[in-house]
């Protein structure tokens, strides 16, 4: 975790390596060589005595989910770093302690662990592989089978825990994502692991590395480096291994617009990873850990990454008991896991299994990163924290789900992802230029390969966009709408409603808005029956907008505060209803726009009696335009959704006007409901993101004939009235309801 938080040949070689080599193997650990020599006794742990468990069946991806032995399942577990040896476990080898960890994890109901294959330990010199390391990995595999725990190896470690980067002695300053010699060494390394373990059924999937770009080269890694690195490593693995799926273990590369964002690795990855550490992204999540927006982090990233076209695993999530109350952490994790489940996440691994032992406090990385000492489901000496009990209950609940044919239900609304955000830097394939160029076109903004400049830093622009995306996503969920993130040139037309919060309507930075010709396509979409909601700021630029929105932009409208007053009935909104917003900054990004009517209808006015919400009918479709960037306002308001906040009523009115009825809806904006479905049956996943227990009424647009609550102990029949039922949900509680038509 970051501080920001087909087998050929023998399985292993005989231990004929001299002690001098073993000393080199321990280059990053204190005094480890003698411990390695003593622990790796071939008679001591070449197998696990007394093992009678069946071999783990092979795993593959089946639609959105993992499957084994003909049945889909959800990997649920933790990232494994031992308490006492911590990241030095390969060189401070203690097979009894490791086996005890596996036994304890089995008791906790863990079915999958993610673990580090430390690069320098396995390959102390380029092309020279440590036979003792492979014997140790074989031992871990035998434990996996015995305790029925899948292994999810993370390769080329590398970076783990706090500030630490466990380097290889032969890198010598070379860039791990671009240097040709390093790329050859890395591809040979992963190929060797694939050759040895390509048919090993205890392995769930290969993770190319933890939280790339490599932390030692994060600021200098470009999109092209990330694309090339992912291609080369995945191809090297697949040359020997056709069994195991591949993922790149990214952390917030999606919301951070990093070079390893999902759109850049989608062609090589079989599924995506998210590490939704909302507590370490205060600019995007200006909230307490246990908050409505903060507990939407896993669902938001699952939806955003999933929009690039692959299933998504919540591969790390957690919080430190050195910073937060353990009971609060358990509530945060429970809410986040259930919300991610409803969004379609296909696995859940907590960071991490155990706290660090006190002796680790005296050495880096824990010495300089006190928060990293207590992320565990258990204390360092094995006592369960509340999160462990929560995870056991979650695992037992989801283990009962029959996922045959189940997929996340289609979204009712789409929040557009601009092509300029998703494409690799330097890609001109959508520039509209054809044929040979007599006079070359050079972009002065693109940078990188195109103009010989460095890749531009657009972090502020990206935060502007992702903050509005997140606000729109949460508002939609509070309105009972499932929203996803189709890319600008994908099939967004299949959604009943499109949501374009500012800055998607702007012109200030190419990264954050749609292309000019998008508006021609969306005009056709609306005229054929689609519903479009958009908000604008003072930087907005929409070509020929009058026919689409029934209004035109006139001028900037600088304000410090904004009040919207409903002046015409609209959905459930009544004349006289008001909405108040604070303007976060005196900039064009935050100011609104003066609108002039061009055939539209004023639904709301601002405090100056100017049009603030304008509706319009275009042929068979409808639009609603906001003269203010409401989503941007909420993005910059701390704890925005933990106080009375009603913007979801505007979104709800949009859906009602469009005649869109979600599969399921609750009567409480803080209670999210999502559907996982197949023909005539499925699951409704409910999550209370609020701090108070709720009596919830759930209604469905389907003809439901039975509903049962799935718990860790079985099924509980609920009383159904028509297609509606009532139930109780505690604060920050999740529930799964099995339904049949």
Secondary structure, 3 states (H helix, E strand, C coil): CECCCCCCCCCCCCCCCCHHHHHHHCCCCCCCHHHHHHHCCCCCCCCCCCCCCCCCCCEEEECCEEEECCEEECEEEEECCCCCCHHHCCCCCCHHHHHHHHHHHHHCCCCEEEEEEEHHHHCCECCECCHHHHHHHHHHHHHHHHHCCEEEEEEEECECCECCECCCCCCCCCCCCCCHHHHHHHHHHHHHHHHHHCCCCCECEEEEEECCCCHHHHHHCCHHHHHHHHHHHHHHHHCCCCCCEEEEECCCCCCCCCCCCHHHHCCCCCEEEEECCHHHCCCCCCCCCCCCCHHHHHHHHHHHHHCCCCEEEEEECCCCCCCCCHHHHHHHHHHHHHHHHHHCCCEEEECCCECCCHHHHHCCCHHHCHHHHHCCCECCCCCECHHHHHHHHHHHHHCCCCCCCCEECCCCEEECECHHHHCCCCCCCCCCCCCCCCCCCCCCCCCCCCCCCCCCCCHHHHHHHHHHHHHHHHHHHHCCCCEECCECCCCHHHCCEEEECCCCCECCCHHHCCCCCHHHHHHHHHHCCCEEEEECCCCECCCCCHHHHCEEEEEEECCCEEEEEECCCECCECCCCEEEEECCCCCCCCCEEEEEECCCEEEEECCCCCEEEEEEEECCEEEEEECCCHHHHHHCCCCHHHCCCCCHHHHHHHHHHHCCCCCEEECCCCEEEEEEEECCEEEEEEEECCCCCEEEEEEECCCCCEEEEEECCEEEECCEECCEEEEEECCCCEEEEEEEC
